[in-house]
Amino acid sequence: MRVFVSSHQDRSRKKRDFRRLWITRINAVTREERVFSSYSKLIHNLYKRQLLLNRKILAQIALSNKNCFDMIFNKIINQK
């Protein structure tokens, strides 16, 4: 019985850890680019502009394709 409880807790912890990792990666790239001063402002502007990208996809784009991430930044900035 304890095995089932700990396996459930570990699945929840894994989801939490990956979300934290994605947020850290996105925050690092946003501060590096100096377009936004923080992760929270980026996410706020994404939702305000109705660009619905989840954190996993944003983190993958930020690491693998900087040009695409810059295009997303430009889309946010130009719509102000």
N, C-alpha and C positions, 0 to 999 in steps of 0.2 A: 504494500500500500504506500509506503514511503517513497518508493521508486516513482510511482505515478505523480505524486505531489511534486517531487523535485524535478521531474521532467517537464511538468507544466510550468514551474517557476523558471526553469532554464530557457524555455521557449520564449517566455515573456521578457526575460533579461536579454536574450539575443536580439529581439526586436528593438528594445530600448538602446542597446549598445550600438546597433547599426544606425539608428536614427541620430544618435549623438555623434557618430563618426561622420555622417553625411553633413550635419550642421557645421561641424568643425571644418570640414573641407571647403564648404561653400563660403564660410566666414573668412577663411584664409585667402581665398581667391578674391573676394570682394575688397578686402583690405589691401591686397597687393595691387589691384587695379586702381584703387583710390577713387572709384566712381561713387560708391556709397561708403559711408563711414562704418556701417555695421551690417550684419546679417539680417537683423530685424527690419531695418529700413528697406532692404532689398525685397524681402518676402512681403512686406506691406505694400510696396509698389507693384509687385507682381500681381497680387490679388486685386489691387485697385485698378490695374489695367486689364484685368481678366485674362492674364496669361497663366493658365492653370498647368503648372509643371510641378511635379512632386519633388521632394528633396533628393530622392535617389537618382532621378534623372538629372537634376541640376548638378549634383556632385559628380556624376559620370561625365557630363559635358564639361564641367570646370576642369577636370583632370585631363581628359583626352583631347578636347577640341577647344582651344582658347578663342579661335575666331568665331565659333558659334556662340560662345558665352559673351563675347563682345557684341555680337549682333543682338542678343537678348538685352544687354545693357542699353544699346542704342535705341531699341524699340521702347524701352521704359522711359528713357530720357526724352526722346522726341515727342512722346505723347503728353508731356506735361503741358 
